[in-house]
Amino acid sequence: MTGADGPGTTGPQRLFTARFAVLCLCAVFYFVSLGMVYPVLPGFVENDLGGGPVAVGLAVGGFGLSAAVARPLVGPLGDSKGRRFVVVWGCVLVGLGILGNLFATTVATAVLFRLLTGLGEAAFFVGIAAAAQDMAPEHRRGEAVSYFSVTVYSGLAGGPVIGEQLAESLSADAVWALGGGLCAISAVLGAYSIHGRPDDAPTGWPTSFFHRPAARPAVLLFLGLIGYAGFLSFIELHVEDIGFARSGAVFATFAVIVISMRIVLARLPDRLGPQRTSTMSYTFSVIGLWIVALWPQVPGVFLGTVVLAIGQTFLFPALFVLAVQSAPANRRSQAIGTFSIAFDLAVGLGGLLTGAVVALSSFTTAFFVGGIVSLVALVLSRTVVRPQIAPAH
């Protein structure tokens, strides 16, 4: 492609363009549709399909399983066929997966449609994240990730509210129908905002589905998210244990901090550089988790939540930039596919590992151990697992 902001060019000169705005709007519609499903699907599986707790967990968790498996496969596809191809088809698959619940009569069919949704999510995220980087000037890549991630958080925060209200006022079928419709809108916006297949795209069957240099920041992301995943899984039970029954206020505090800082300080990862930014992120994450662990009272929970949120705000943008920098433009989707597996694994395994510590000891010990894992990530990022940067071409 020889356009102003595609792979194989000298790169765009401006970040805020009409196409970048449409791309972000595409992400908002998509993630709202995805978020709408979360509060409705468990009740649908349990009440409408007669499934038990295991069935509910499988229906909800199957999404992450298929997404993790598919990410390294769709990465090379996004490079060879183009970002628009995987974004549009990702929207189509997710839309079909959500609409499929209109026809689901058994738990097995609901799980299959959820697995289909995961395949679409893998394709969409890899494609749109790569497209956002294609549109960003090289010196503003971290800023682009920050703004793009705000659309993700906004959609996933607003979607559950819309889905829950719609299910209560109408029915679960209305949620499935609207979710599918929003995916269709997102597909149109993605097709409009993203250029087609680049001229220098790889041809033929890929020799590897993993981009090895991107595995280094992926390892650092995995370790940096373990404590955060444990926090998400057990903070509600922890605050109940200390006599505070409003965990929603804790989650809201975390979300407000992350979204507002990613808007106000969007350029910070570019100004500090990815490695210094990730060092700062790990440090705040360690301190935040240890405050929650060592001050098991309401003020300690909120102070620790604020500090942890500051740490997590820029961890993903900083390491994401390192993953993107590890690959030439025509291998960018492959690098993102490799890198984003770490998120799926951390969210899936973080709660499990934290739960094991809770079972053996206590909530406070679990949060303290989460801080230790972040400290290990900090040490590794400065010593052993130093990410590589691909030469410009």
Summary of the structure (lengths in Angstrom):
residues: 393
radius of gyration: 20.4
end to end distance: 14.7
largest distance: 60.7
contacts: 1530
relative contact order: 0.15
helix: 79%
strand: 0%
